[in-house]
Amino acid sequence: MSLSLKNYFKRFNEFWWSGQGFSALLLILLVFFFLSPFVQSTVNSFILAVFYIPLLISGVATVTESRLLKLFAFATAAIVLVFNILHQNFPSKTFTGCWYLSIVVFFFLLISVLMHRVFREGPVTHHRIRGAVAAYLLIGITWTYIYLLIVLLFDGSFSFPPTTTAHPDDPTLQSTLAYYSFVTLTTVGYGDTVPVHPVARMVAILEALIGMLYPATLLARLVSLEIMYRNVPTDQSPLDDPEKRKEP
């Protein structure tokens, strides 16, 4: 690997897994979230390849020294890319299902890395809070693909509005399930889209539980970190603050 490429990855890693990177990630997620109904799937695939995959790989490299976990991150990214290409060029139930499953694993890994960084010891900043909100949005996005996989595997798993069908080629299916995912995550439950199959119902219950427990857990953790940081002696060296340590 050339020196310039190493410097690029170093700067990429230092920014996106710092406080400012959390705020930028939240902004990007919000922009993509509201623009996704208006862009083609190829655009989303391009964003995945040039942004999310490098973000995952650099994040795993930041939080662990384990070669096994790093290899798993590389393998997950490669599998996502392969099935994305197959899904786009050779549409079939098998390739589409493998694409949904691989993207679910990918986002779960990315959420784990992000939450590891957000919940680590150190002072509570507005950047860290925004990182926690970004993780919350990623949970909703991940469940969208879980629901898509369920629709693909189990016929009649959801009761949709008349404007949406359960056919994988329906352009409104993903946006409808994204809407349903966030409605369930926030426990609003309008009732226009209803899980019918037992698997769909159990997955919806799990997302609703996460939607209730995540804010409570987040609040408890941030409060404990704030109390811990305020009780640190004033003569403590800034290097003892994990937020001020220079990233390797």
GROMACS elastic network, one bead per residue, 0.5 to 0.9 nm:
[ bonds ]
;  ai    aj funct       b0    kb
    1     4     6  0.84467   500
    1     5     6  0.65214   500
    1     6     6  0.67451   500
    2     5     6  0.53085   500
    2     6     6  0.63360   500
    2     7     6  0.87438   500
    3     6     6  0.50673   500
    3     7     6  0.61872   500
    3     8     6  0.86279   500
    4     7     6  0.50512   500
    4     8     6  0.61855   500
    4     9     6  0.87798   500
    5     9     6  0.63262   500
    5    10     6  0.85487   500
    6     9     6  0.52432   500
    6    10     6  0.60936   500
    6    11     6  0.86412   500
    7    11     6  0.61288   500
    7    12     6  0.84314   500
    8    11     6  0.52435   500
    8    12     6  0.60067   500
    8    13     6  0.84902   500
    9    13     6  0.59282   500
    9    14     6  0.84498   500
    9    54     6  0.87037   500
    9    58     6  0.76415   500
   10    13     6  0.51387   500
   10    14     6  0.60833   500
   10    15     6  0.86290   500
   10    58     6  0.87168   500
   10   248     6  0.89277   500
   11    14     6  0.50617   500
   11    15     6  0.61238   500
   11    16     6  0.85446   500
   12    15     6  0.54624   500
   12    16     6  0.61061   500
   12    17     6  0.83479   500
   12    54     6  0.86529   500
   12    55     6  0.82680   500
   12    58     6  0.78815   500
   13    16     6  0.55721   500
   13    17     6  0.59123   500
   13    18     6  0.81438   500
   13    55     6  0.77791   500
   13    58     6  0.56530   500
   13    59     6  0.71989   500
   13    61     6  0.88070   500
   13    62     6  0.76244   500
   13   247     6  0.89400   500
   14    17     6  0.58325   500
   14    18     6  0.60620   500
   14    21     6  0.84069   500
   14   247     6  0.67924   500
   14   248     6  0.85944   500
   15    18     6  0.53140   500
   15    19     6  0.79157   500
   15    20     6  0.68071   500
   15    21     6  0.53040   500
   15    22     6  0.88480   500
   16    19     6  0.78843   500
   16    20     6  0.71843   500
   16    22     6  0.66009   500
   16    24     6  0.77716   500
   16    25     6  0.75616   500
   16    55     6  0.73659   500
   16    58     6  0.87465   500
   16    59     6  0.84317   500
   17    20     6  0.80392   500
   17    21     6  0.56007   500
   17    22     6  0.68050   500
   17    55     6  0.85597   500
   17    58     6  0.83507   500
   17    59     6  0.68064   500
   17    62     6  0.79646   500
   17   114     6  0.81740   500
   17   117     6  0.75265   500
   18    21     6  0.51709   500
   18    22     6  0.66279   500
   18   117     6  0.87007   500
   18   127     6  0.84820   500
   18   128     6  0.88843   500
   18   243     6  0.86370   500
   18   247     6  0.86765   500
   19    22     6  0.53473   500
   19    23     6  0.68650   500
   19    24     6  0.89546   500
   19   125     6  0.78685   500
   19   126     6  0.82608   500
   19   128     6  0.61032   500
   19   130     6  0.88491   500
   19   131     6  0.79725   500
   19   243     6  0.85786   500
   20    23     6  0.52317   500
   20    24     6  0.62659   500
   20    25     6  0.86202   500
   20   127     6  0.60703   500
   20   128     6  0.87378   500
   21    25     6  0.59858   500
   21    26     6  0.85897   500
   21   127     6  0.79562   500
   21   131     6  0.83017   500
   22    25     6  0.50770   500
   22    26     6  0.62933   500
   22    27     6  0.87056   500
   22   114     6  0.86971   500
   22   118     6  0.86886   500
   22   127     6  0.58028   500
   22   128     6  0.66277   500
   22   129     6  0.84428   500
   22   130     6  0.61230   500
   22   132     6  0.83056   500
   22   134     6  0.74980   500
   23    26     6  0.52190   500
   23    27     6  0.63123   500
   23    28     6  0.87354   500
   23   126     6  0.83064   500
   23   127     6  0.54304   500
   23   128     6  0.79244   500
   23   129     6  0.86259   500
   23   130     6  0.55172   500
   23   131     6  0.63695   500
   23   134     6  0.83278   500
   24    27     6  0.50850   500
   24    28     6  0.61786   500
   24    29     6  0.86014   500
   24   130     6  0.88849   500
   24   131     6  0.89425   500
   25    28     6  0.51259   500
   25    29     6  0.61072   500
   25    30     6  0.86044   500
   25   130     6  0.85072   500
   25   131     6  0.74174   500
   25   134     6  0.67706   500
   26    29     6  0.51103   500
   26    30     6  0.61863   500
   26    31     6  0.86405   500
   26   130     6  0.63364   500
   26   131     6  0.66371   500
   26   132     6  0.89450   500
   26   133     6  0.70916   500
   26   135     6  0.85337   500
   26   137     6  0.83788   500
   27    30     6  0.51978   500
   27    31     6  0.62193   500
   27    32     6  0.86432   500
   27   134     6  0.85149   500
   28    31     6  0.51084   500
   28    32     6  0.60533   500
   28    33     6  0.82775   500
   29    32     6  0.51989   500
   29    33     6  0.57648   500
   29    34     6  0.85770   500
   29   134     6  0.71201   500
   29   137     6  0.75509   500
   29   138     6  0.81966   500
   30    34     6  0.62658   500
   30    35     6  0.84971   500
   30   134     6  0.86673   500
   30   137     6  0.84515   500
   31    34     6  0.55037   500
   31    35     6  0.60759   500
   31    36     6  0.83505   500
   32    35     6  0.50216   500
   32    36     6  0.55162   500
   32    44     6  0.86174   500
   33    36     6  0.54433   500
   33    37     6  0.80947   500
   33   141     6  0.88799   500
   34    37     6  0.70678   500
   34    38     6  0.84118   500
   35    38     6  0.54877   500
   35    39     6  0.65710   500
   36    39     6  0.53334   500
   36    40     6  0.77883   500
   36    41     6  0.85259   500
   36    44     6  0.76870   500
   36   175     6  0.81846   500
   37    40     6  0.80557   500
   37   171     6  0.89857   500
   37   172     6  0.83446   500
   37   174     6  0.88075   500
   37   175     6  0.64580   500
   39    42     6  0.82491   500
   39    43     6  0.64880   500
   39    44     6  0.75830   500
   40    43     6  0.54801   500
   40    44     6  0.69056   500
   40    45     6  0.89880   500
   41    44     6  0.50670   500
   41    45     6  0.62172   500
   41    46     6  0.86654   500
   41    88     6  0.86897   500
   42    46     6  0.61886   500
   42    47     6  0.86825   500
   42    88     6  0.80535   500
   43    46     6  0.50618   500
   43    47     6  0.62891   500
   43    48     6  0.86210   500
   44    47     6  0.51002   500
   44    48     6  0.61746   500
   44    49     6  0.87218   500
   45    48     6  0.50093   500
   45    49     6  0.62700   500
   45    50     6  0.87803   500
   45    81     6  0.86630   500
   45    84     6  0.73273   500
   45    85     6  0.88733   500
   46    49     6  0.51510   500
   46    50     6  0.62052   500
   46    51     6  0.82612   500
   47    50     6  0.53826   500
   47    51     6  0.55586   500
   47    52     6  0.69320   500
   47    53     6  0.89466   500
   48    51     6  0.55848   500
   48    53     6  0.61762   500
   48    54     6  0.89287   500
   48    81     6  0.86763   500
   49    52     6  0.64081   500
   49    53     6  0.56669   500
   49    54     6  0.77108   500
   49    77     6  0.87071   500
   49    81     6  0.71811   500
   50    53     6  0.66321   500
   50    54     6  0.67430   500
   50    55     6  0.88661   500
   51    54     6  0.56844   500
   51    55     6  0.60883   500
   51    56     6  0.87665   500
   52    56     6  0.61643   500
   52    57     6  0.87366   500
   52   110     6  0.84676   500
   53    56     6  0.51675   500
   53    57     6  0.63002   500
   53    58     6  0.86111   500
   53    74     6  0.88534   500
   53    77     6  0.59978   500
   53    78     6  0.89583   500
   53    80     6  0.89417   500
   53   106     6  0.85835   500
   54    57     6  0.51729   500
   54    58     6  0.59969   500
   54    59     6  0.83029   500
   54    77     6  0.87120   500
   55    58     6  0.53420   500
   55    59     6  0.59441   500
   55    60     6  0.86471   500
   55   110     6  0.80614   500
   56    59     6  0.50295   500
   56    60     6  0.61861   500
   56    61     6  0.85808   500
   56    73     6  0.71772   500
   56    74     6  0.88476   500
   56    77     6  0.81442   500
   56   106     6  0.81712   500
   56   107     6  0.87137   500
   56   109     6  0.76045   500
   56   110     6  0.55079   500
   56   113     6  0.76832   500
   57    60     6  0.53475   500
   57    61     6  0.62835   500
   57    62     6  0.86920   500
   57    70     6  0.73269   500
   57    73     6  0.60036   500
   57    74     6  0.66136   500
   57    77     6  0.79599   500
   57   110     6  0.88454   500
   58    61     6  0.50507   500
   58    62     6  0.61815   500
   58    63     6  0.89319   500
   59    63     6  0.63955   500
   59    64     6  0.86924   500
   59   110     6  0.77348   500
   59   113     6  0.60910   500
   59   114     6  0.75748   500
   59   117     6  0.88367   500
   60    63     6  0.54165   500
   60    64     6  0.60766   500
   60    65     6  0.85108   500
   60    69     6  0.73275   500
   60    70     6  0.61980   500
   60    73     6  0.69886   500
   60   109     6  0.86399   500
   60   110     6  0.82955   500
   60   113     6  0.63581   500
   61    64     6  0.57534   500
   61    65     6  0.67463   500
   61    66     6  0.84792   500
   61    69     6  0.86600   500
   61    70     6  0.64215   500
   62    65     6  0.78656   500
   62   113     6  0.87614   500
   62   247     6  0.81880   500
   62   248     6  0.78977   500
   63   113     6  0.70313   500
   63   116     6  0.75038   500
   63   117     6  0.75329   500
   64    67     6  0.83423   500
   64    69     6  0.75549   500
   64    70     6  0.78930   500
   65    68     6  0.88434   500
   65    69     6  0.81305   500
   65    70     6  0.78695   500
   66    69     6  0.54412   500
   66    70     6  0.63984   500
   66    71     6  0.86556   500
   67    70     6  0.50082   500
   67    71     6  0.59704   500
   67    72     6  0.84636   500
   68    71     6  0.50673   500
   68    72     6  0.61259   500
   68    73     6  0.86768   500
   69    73     6  0.62032   500
   69    74     6  0.86744   500
   70    73     6  0.50703   500
   70    74     6  0.62977   500
   70    75     6  0.85875   500
   71    74     6  0.50823   500
   71    75     6  0.60436   500
   71    76     6  0.84887   500
   72    75     6  0.50162   500
   72    76     6  0.59914   500
   72    77     6  0.85405   500
   73    76     6  0.51091   500
   73    77     6  0.61845   500
   73    78     6  0.86019   500
   73   106     6  0.81302   500
   73   109     6  0.78443   500
   74    77     6  0.51857   500
   74    78     6  0.61674   500
   74    79     6  0.86289   500
   75    78     6  0.50828   500
   75    79     6  0.60895   500
   75    80     6  0.85489   500
   76    79     6  0.51563   500
   76    80     6  0.61508   500
   76    81     6  0.86897   500
   76   102     6  0.71516   500
   76   103     6  0.86247   500
   76   105     6  0.75272   500
   76   106     6  0.62201   500
   76   109     6  0.89691   500
   77    80     6  0.51444   500
   77    81     6  0.63138   500
   77    82     6  0.87244   500
   77   102     6  0.86530   500
   77   103     6  0.89207   500
   77   106     6  0.70293   500
   78    81     6  0.51715   500
   78    82     6  0.61815   500
   78    83     6  0.86898   500
   79    82     6  0.51014   500
   79    83     6  0.61216   500
   79    84     6  0.82848   500
   79    99     6  0.84747   500
   79   102     6  0.67632   500
   79   103     6  0.89562   500
   80    83     6  0.54331   500
   80    84     6  0.58992   500
   80    85     6  0.86199   500
   80    98     6  0.87456   500
   80    99     6  0.65642   500
   80   100     6  0.89336   500
   80   101     6  0.89676   500
   80   102     6  0.54992   500
   80   103     6  0.61317   500
   80   106     6  0.74594   500
   81    84     6  0.50400   500
   81    85     6  0.62563   500
   81    86     6  0.86747   500
   81    99     6  0.87514   500
   82    85     6  0.53100   500
   82    86     6  0.62873   500
   82    87     6  0.85384   500
   82    99     6  0.85215   500
   83    87     6  0.57286   500
   83    88     6  0.83442   500
   83    95     6  0.63320   500
   83    96     6  0.77210   500
   83    98     6  0.65334   500
   83    99     6  0.50372   500
   83   100     6  0.88306   500
   83   102     6  0.77800   500
   84    87     6  0.50429   500
   84    88     6  0.61211   500
   84    89     6  0.86038   500
   84    95     6  0.82923   500
   84    96     6  0.82601   500
   84    98     6  0.88934   500
   84    99     6  0.58490   500
   84   100     6  0.89970   500
   84   103     6  0.89634   500
   85    88     6  0.52023   500
   85    89     6  0.60897   500
   85    90     6  0.80782   500
   86    89     6  0.52907   500
   86    90     6  0.53000   500
   86    91     6  0.72063   500
   86    92     6  0.88464   500
   86    95     6  0.62739   500
   86    96     6  0.82036   500
   86    99     6  0.83821   500
   87    90     6  0.55768   500
   87    91     6  0.51983   500
   87    92     6  0.70985   500
   87    93     6  0.89004   500
   87    94     6  0.87549   500
   87    95     6  0.52479   500
   87    96     6  0.53285   500
   87    97     6  0.87794   500
   87    98     6  0.85015   500
   87    99     6  0.66375   500
   88    91     6  0.62252   500
   88    95     6  0.89838   500
   88    96     6  0.86185   500
   90    95     6  0.76091   500
   91    94     6  0.84682   500
   91    95     6  0.67386   500
   91    96     6  0.67966   500
   92    95     6  0.54519   500
   92    96     6  0.59827   500
   92    97     6  0.84022   500
   93    96     6  0.51624   500
   93    97     6  0.59227   500
   93    98     6  0.85189   500
   93   152     6  0.73208   500
   93   153     6  0.87133   500
   93   168     6  0.85686   500
   94    97     6  0.52184   500
   94    98     6  0.61857   500
   94    99     6  0.85685   500
   95    98     6  0.51013   500
   95    99     6  0.60392   500
   95   100     6  0.86588   500
   96    99     6  0.50158   500
   96   100     6  0.62681   500
   96   101     6  0.86511   500
   96   149     6  0.84034   500
   96   152     6  0.83609   500
   96   168     6  0.86262   500
   97   100     6  0.51660   500
   97   101     6  0.61668   500
   97   102     6  0.85615   500
   97   148     6  0.85799   500
   97   149     6  0.60171   500
   97   152     6  0.69222   500
   97   153     6  0.78874   500
   98   101     6  0.50758   500
   98   102     6  0.59886   500
   98   103     6  0.85010   500
   98   149     6  0.87893   500
   99   102     6  0.52281   500
   99   103     6  0.61398   500
   99   104     6  0.86128   500
  100   103     6  0.52738   500
  100   104     6  0.62351   500
  100   105     6  0.88384   500
  100   145     6  0.57246   500
  100   146     6  0.71260   500
  100   148     6  0.71534   500
  100   149     6  0.58834   500
  101   104     6  0.51643   500
  101   105     6  0.64360   500
  101   106     6  0.86475   500
  101   145     6  0.76970   500
  101   146     6  0.74562   500
  101   149     6  0.70146   500
  102   105     6  0.52028   500
  102   106     6  0.60925   500
  102   107     6  0.87045   500
  103   107     6  0.60943   500
  103   108     6  0.84745   500
  103   142     6  0.78220   500
  103   145     6  0.73792   500
  104   107     6  0.52971   500
  104   108     6  0.61327   500
  104   109     6  0.86294   500
  104   142     6  0.56518   500
  104   143     6  0.77721   500
  104   144     6  0.89792   500
  104   145     6  0.63133   500
  104   146     6  0.66493   500
  105   108     6  0.51376   500
  105   109     6  0.62400   500
  105   110     6  0.86740   500
  105   142     6  0.86678   500
  106   109     6  0.52750   500
  106   110     6  0.62906   500
  106   111     6  0.87264   500
  106   142     6  0.89306   500
  107   111     6  0.59937   500
  107   112     6  0.84683   500
  107   138     6  0.71328   500
  107   139     6  0.79821   500
  107   141     6  0.83123   500
  107   142     6  0.60533   500
  108   111     6  0.51229   500
  108   112     6  0.61987   500
  108   113     6  0.87630   500
  108   138     6  0.85069   500
  108   139     6  0.78567   500
  108   142     6  0.71822   500
  109   112     6  0.50971   500
  109   113     6  0.63629   500
  109   114     6  0.86898   500
  110   113     6  0.52155   500
  110   114     6  0.61818   500
  110   115     6  0.86178   500
  110   135     6  0.87169   500
  110   138     6  0.85421   500
  111   114     6  0.50517   500
  111   115     6  0.60147   500
  111   116     6  0.84069   500
  111   134     6  0.89141   500
  111   135     6  0.57790   500
  111   136     6  0.85928   500
  111   138     6  0.67360   500
  111   139     6  0.73335   500
  112   115     6  0.52570   500
  112   116     6  0.60627   500
  112   117     6  0.87299   500
  112   135     6  0.86559   500
  113   116     6  0.50890   500
  113   117     6  0.64356   500
  113   118     6  0.87339   500
  114   117     6  0.52294   500
  114   118     6  0.61495   500
  114   119     6  0.86337   500
  114   131     6  0.73191   500
  114   132     6  0.79383   500
  114   134     6  0.85482   500
  114   135     6  0.66126   500
  115   119     6  0.58393   500
  115   120     6  0.82539   500
  115   131     6  0.79949   500
  115   132     6  0.69127   500
  115   135     6  0.67634   500
  116   119     6  0.55340   500
  116   120     6  0.61236   500
  117   120     6  0.54912   500
  117   121     6  0.88977   500
  117   128     6  0.85426   500
  117   131     6  0.86256   500
  118   121     6  0.86105   500
  118   128     6  0.56722   500
  118   129     6  0.77217   500
  118   131     6  0.62769   500
  118   132     6  0.62563   500
  119   122     6  0.86475   500
  119   128     6  0.83244   500
  119   132     6  0.83760   500
  119   218     6  0.82159   500
  119   221     6  0.70736   500
  119   222     6  0.76473   500
  119   225     6  0.85951   500
  120   225     6  0.87349   500
  120   242     6  0.82674   500
  121   124     6  0.88232   500
  121   225     6  0.65776   500
  121   228     6  0.88750   500
  121   229     6  0.86438   500
  121   241     6  0.83090   500
  121   242     6  0.64583   500
  121   243     6  0.79027   500
  122   125     6  0.89778   500
  122   225     6  0.66719   500
  122   226     6  0.81219   500
  122   228     6  0.84837   500
  122   229     6  0.66654   500
  122   241     6  0.59989   500
  122   242     6  0.52662   500
  122   243     6  0.54091   500
  122   244     6  0.85198   500
  123   128     6  0.89356   500
  123   222     6  0.88502   500
  123   225     6  0.65800   500
  123   226     6  0.61230   500
  123   228     6  0.84411   500
  123   229     6  0.57216   500
  123   230     6  0.83735   500
  123   241     6  0.77281   500
  123   242     6  0.81926   500
  123   243     6  0.67859   500
  124   127     6  0.82965   500
  124   128     6  0.64352   500
  124   129     6  0.75076   500
  124   222     6  0.64975   500
  124   223     6  0.83908   500
  124   225     6  0.66764   500
  124   226     6  0.58244   500
  124   229     6  0.82239   500
  125   128     6  0.52422   500
  125   129     6  0.65530   500
  125   130     6  0.88034   500
  126   129     6  0.50946   500
  126   130     6  0.62508   500
  126   131     6  0.86508   500
  127   130     6  0.51035   500
  127   131     6  0.62528   500
  127   132     6  0.87955   500
  128   132     6  0.63824   500
  128   133     6  0.87788   500
  129   132     6  0.50722   500
  129   133     6  0.64058   500
  129   134     6  0.86986   500
  129   218     6  0.89666   500
  129   222     6  0.84095   500
  130   134     6  0.61682   500
  130   135     6  0.86820   500
  131   135     6  0.63165   500
  131   136     6  0.86882   500
  132   135     6  0.50867   500
  132   136     6  0.63588   500
  132   137     6  0.88435   500
  132   218     6  0.76100   500
  133   137     6  0.63649   500
  133   138     6  0.86838   500
  134   137     6  0.51162   500
  134   138     6  0.62298   500
  134   139     6  0.87211   500
  135   139     6  0.62862   500
  135   140     6  0.88674   500
  136   139     6  0.51783   500
  136   140     6  0.66782   500
  136   141     6  0.89204   500
  136   211     6  0.83167   500
  136   214     6  0.79053   500
  136   215     6  0.87778   500
  137   140     6  0.51706   500
  137   141     6  0.63447   500
  137   142     6  0.86676   500
  137   182     6  0.83534   500
  138   142     6  0.60090   500
  138   143     6  0.85954   500
  139   142     6  0.50724   500
  139   143     6  0.62849   500
  139   144     6  0.86894   500
  139   182     6  0.89946   500
  139   185     6  0.84405   500
  139   207     6  0.85161   500
  139   210     6  0.88371   500
  139   211     6  0.89640   500
  140   143     6  0.52731   500
  140   144     6  0.63913   500
  140   178     6  0.73734   500
  140   181     6  0.57172   500
  140   182     6  0.55251   500
  140   184     6  0.87719   500
  140   185     6  0.65928   500
  140   207     6  0.82588   500
  140   211     6  0.89900   500
  141   144     6  0.50807   500
  141   145     6  0.69127   500
  141   146     6  0.89929   500
  141   178     6  0.66974   500
  141   181     6  0.75077   500
  141   182     6  0.81182   500
  142   145     6  0.54647   500
  142   146     6  0.65097   500
  142   147     6  0.89057   500
  142   181     6  0.88306   500
  143   147     6  0.61342   500
  143   148     6  0.84858   500
  143   177     6  0.86926   500
  143   178     6  0.79372   500
  143   181     6  0.61265   500
  143   182     6  0.86650   500
  143   185     6  0.89823   500
  143   203     6  0.84863   500
  143   204     6  0.86687   500
  143   207     6  0.74112   500
  144   147     6  0.52421   500
  144   148     6  0.62912   500
  144   149     6  0.87491   500
  144   174     6  0.73207   500
  144   175     6  0.86888   500
  144   177     6  0.56410   500
  144   179     6  0.83321   500
  144   180     6  0.79514   500
  144   181     6  0.56612   500
  144   182     6  0.84654   500
  145   149     6  0.61277   500
  145   150     6  0.85712   500
  145   174     6  0.81438   500
  145   177     6  0.82771   500
  145   178     6  0.82845   500
  146   149     6  0.50963   500
  146   150     6  0.62914   500
  146   151     6  0.87351   500
  146   203     6  0.82961   500
  147   151     6  0.61524   500
  147   152     6  0.85370   500
  147   177     6  0.66996   500
  147   178     6  0.87142   500
  147   181     6  0.80405   500
  147   200     6  0.72010   500
  147   203     6  0.81671   500
  147   204     6  0.86815   500
  148   151     6  0.51299   500
  148   152     6  0.62272   500
  148   153     6  0.87380   500
  148   168     6  0.81800   500
  148   173     6  0.81006   500
  148   174     6  0.70758   500
  148   177     6  0.71928   500
  149   152     6  0.50393   500
  149   153     6  0.62107   500
  149   154     6  0.85410   500
  150   153     6  0.51282   500
  150   154     6  0.57753   500
  150   155     6  0.84822   500
  150   157     6  0.69993   500
  150   158     6  0.89854   500
  150   199     6  0.76928   500
  150   200     6  0.66730   500
  151   154     6  0.54742   500
  151   155     6  0.63902   500
  151   156     6  0.73534   500
  151   157     6  0.58372   500
  151   158     6  0.71778   500
  151   166     6  0.65712   500
  151   167     6  0.83588   500
  151   168     6  0.81763   500
  151   200     6  0.84581   500
  152   155     6  0.71337   500
  152   157     6  0.89257   500
  152   166     6  0.80492   500
  152   167     6  0.80925   500
  152   168     6  0.69964   500
  153   157     6  0.86669   500
  154   157     6  0.56074   500
  154   197     6  0.75650   500
  154   199     6  0.87106   500
  154   200     6  0.89112   500
  155   158     6  0.82921   500
  155   166     6  0.80539   500
  155   197     6  0.84688   500
  156   159     6  0.70029   500
  156   166     6  0.76321   500
  156   195     6  0.88904   500
  156   196     6  0.70452   500
  156   197     6  0.69825   500
  157   166     6  0.86882   500
  157   194     6  0.87465   500
  157   195     6  0.60633   500
  157   196     6  0.50850   500
  157   198     6  0.79658   500
  157   199     6  0.79543   500
  157   200     6  0.62359   500
  157   201     6  0.87127   500
  158   166     6  0.78423   500
  158   193     6  0.69071   500
  158   194     6  0.55807   500
  158   196     6  0.50877   500
  158   197     6  0.68366   500
  158   200     6  0.73986   500
  159   165     6  0.89417   500
  159   166     6  0.87178   500
  159   192     6  0.81382   500
  159   193     6  0.56959   500
  159   194     6  0.50824   500
  159   195     6  0.63024   500
  159   196     6  0.65083   500
  160   163     6  0.78489   500
  160   164     6  0.59365   500
  160   165     6  0.66642   500
  160   166     6  0.76798   500
  160   176     6  0.83889   500
  160   192     6  0.68798   500
  160   194     6  0.68007   500
  160   195     6  0.88305   500
  161   164     6  0.56455   500
  161   165     6  0.79381   500
  161   192     6  0.61545   500
  161   193     6  0.63907   500
  162   165     6  0.73999   500
  163   172     6  0.81270   500
  164   167     6  0.86733   500
  164   170     6  0.73409   500
  164   171     6  0.87276   500
  164   172     6  0.61340   500
  164   173     6  0.62028   500
  164   176     6  0.74707   500
  165   168     6  0.84239   500
  165   170     6  0.64957   500
  165   172     6  0.80097   500
  165   173     6  0.67373   500
  166   169     6  0.85697   500
  166   170     6  0.72384   500
  166   173     6  0.66900   500
  167   170     6  0.54597   500
  167   173     6  0.75870   500
  168   171     6  0.80087   500
  168   173     6  0.71382   500
  168   174     6  0.86443   500
  169   172     6  0.87342   500
  169   173     6  0.79858   500
  170   173     6  0.54786   500
  170   174     6  0.81338   500
  171   174     6  0.68389   500
  171   175     6  0.78035   500
  172   175     6  0.53798   500
  172   176     6  0.59817   500
  172   177     6  0.86351   500
  173   176     6  0.51202   500
  173   177     6  0.61893   500
  173   178     6  0.85347   500
  174   177     6  0.51906   500
  174   178     6  0.60148   500
  174   179     6  0.85082   500
  175   179     6  0.61092   500
  175   180     6  0.85521   500
  176   179     6  0.50934   500
  176   180     6  0.61731   500
  176   181     6  0.85763   500
  176   193     6  0.81635   500
  177   181     6  0.58789   500
  177   182     6  0.86221   500
  177   193     6  0.83238   500
  178   182     6  0.64103   500
  178   183     6  0.85460   500
  179   182     6  0.55025   500
  179   183     6  0.61461   500
  179   184     6  0.86164   500
  180   183     6  0.50130   500
  180   184     6  0.60474   500
  180   185     6  0.84702   500
  180   189     6  0.81300   500
  180   190     6  0.87998   500
  180   192     6  0.86673   500
  180   193     6  0.66205   500
  180   194     6  0.85859   500
  181   184     6  0.51825   500
  181   185     6  0.60226   500
  181   186     6  0.86304   500
  181   204     6  0.80249   500
  181   207     6  0.79289   500
  182   186     6  0.60152   500
  182   187     6  0.82114   500
  182   188     6  0.85503   500
  182   211     6  0.89840   500
  183   186     6  0.54138   500
  183   187     6  0.60329   500
  183   188     6  0.52613   500
  183   189     6  0.56534   500
  183   190     6  0.73691   500
  184   188     6  0.62096   500
  184   189     6  0.58258   500
  184   190     6  0.88990   500
  184   204     6  0.68008   500
  184   205     6  0.82779   500
  184   207     6  0.66936   500
  184   208     6  0.55360   500
  184   211     6  0.76908   500
  185   188     6  0.78543   500
  185   189     6  0.89927   500
  185   204     6  0.84159   500
  185   207     6  0.55988   500
  185   209     6  0.79042   500
  185   210     6  0.70826   500
  185   212     6  0.77042   500
  186   189     6  0.81469   500
  186   208     6  0.70592   500
  186   211     6  0.56225   500
  186   212     6  0.74105   500
  187   207     6  0.89554   500
  187   208     6  0.58656   500
  187   209     6  0.86993   500
  187   211     6  0.69519   500
  187   212     6  0.76063   500
  188   191     6  0.89831   500
  189   192     6  0.83106   500
  189   193     6  0.87569   500
  190   193     6  0.77830   500
  191   194     6  0.59643   500
  194   201     6  0.85838   500
  195   198     6  0.78916   500
  195   199     6  0.86157   500
  195   200     6  0.54409   500
  195   201     6  0.53368   500
  195   204     6  0.75525   500
  196   199     6  0.84607   500
  196   200     6  0.66691   500
  196   201     6  0.65905   500
  197   200     6  0.52462   500
  197   201     6  0.62886   500
  197   202     6  0.88155   500
  198   201     6  0.50334   500
  198   202     6  0.61999   500
  198   203     6  0.86285   500
  199   202     6  0.52338   500
  199   203     6  0.62076   500
  199   204     6  0.85513   500
  200   203     6  0.52171   500
  200   204     6  0.61033   500
  200   205     6  0.86306   500
  201   204     6  0.50536   500
  201   205     6  0.61713   500
  201   206     6  0.86533   500
  202   205     6  0.50320   500
  202   206     6  0.62188   500
  202   207     6  0.87228   500
  203   206     6  0.50395   500
  203   207     6  0.63068   500
  203   208     6  0.86802   500
  204   207     6  0.51340   500
  204   208     6  0.62050   500
  204   209     6  0.86625   500
  205   208     6  0.50620   500
  205   209     6  0.62032   500
  205   210     6  0.86660   500
  206   209     6  0.51375   500
  206   210     6  0.62925   500
  206   211     6  0.85903   500
  207   210     6  0.50444   500
  207   211     6  0.60544   500
  207   212     6  0.87084   500
  208   212     6  0.63469   500
  208   213     6  0.86402   500
  209   212     6  0.51977   500
  209   213     6  0.60123   500
  209   214     6  0.82847   500
  210   213     6  0.50720   500
  210   214     6  0.55207   500
  210   215     6  0.86208   500
  211   214     6  0.57055   500
  211   215     6  0.71907   500
  212   215     6  0.63776   500
  212   216     6  0.70469   500
  213   216     6  0.52713   500
  213   217     6  0.60078   500
  213   218     6  0.84272   500
  214   217     6  0.51387   500
  214   218     6  0.59022   500
  214   219     6  0.84707   500
  215   219     6  0.59945   500
  215   220     6  0.85297   500
  216   219     6  0.51987   500
  216   220     6  0.61872   500
  216   221     6  0.86173   500
  217   220     6  0.51675   500
  217   221     6  0.61109   500
  217   222     6  0.85692   500
  218   221     6  0.52189   500
  218   222     6  0.60914   500
  218   223     6  0.84819   500
  219   222     6  0.52479   500
  219   223     6  0.60197   500
  219   224     6  0.85331   500
  220   223     6  0.52412   500
  220   224     6  0.61639   500
  220   225     6  0.86162   500
  221   224     6  0.51785   500
  221   225     6  0.61386   500
  221   226     6  0.85949   500
  222   225     6  0.50382   500
  222   226     6  0.60816   500
  222   227     6  0.86051   500
  223   226     6  0.50762   500
  223   227     6  0.61867   500
  223   228     6  0.85207   500
  224   227     6  0.51495   500
  224   228     6  0.60362   500
  224   229     6  0.85240   500
  225   228     6  0.50214   500
  225   229     6  0.60237   500
  225   230     6  0.85475   500
  226   229     6  0.51271   500
  226   230     6  0.61163   500
  226   231     6  0.86149   500
  227   230     6  0.51980   500
  227   231     6  0.62460   500
  227   232     6  0.89113   500
  228   231     6  0.52941   500
  228   232     6  0.66620   500
  229   232     6  0.53557   500
  229   233     6  0.89572   500
  229   241     6  0.86843   500
  230   233     6  0.81208   500
  230   234     6  0.89560   500
  231   234     6  0.86069   500
  232   235     6  0.84902   500
  232   236     6  0.70332   500
  233   236     6  0.55589   500
  234   237     6  0.84327   500
  235   238     6  0.88993   500
  236   239     6  0.83207   500
  236   240     6  0.68893   500
  236   241     6  0.85382   500
  237   240     6  0.55323   500
  237   241     6  0.76046   500
  238   241     6  0.54325   500
  238   242     6  0.86452   500
  238   244     6  0.65627   500
  238   245     6  0.80851   500
  239   242     6  0.72580   500
  239   243     6  0.87265   500
  239   244     6  0.61690   500
  239   245     6  0.57205   500
  239   246     6  0.86726   500
  240   243     6  0.87888   500
  240   244     6  0.77841   500
  240   245     6  0.75073   500
  241   244     6  0.53932   500
  241   245     6  0.65369   500
  242   245     6  0.52361   500
  242   246     6  0.85755   500
  243   246     6  0.82523   500
  244   247     6  0.87766   500
  245   248     6  0.89734   500
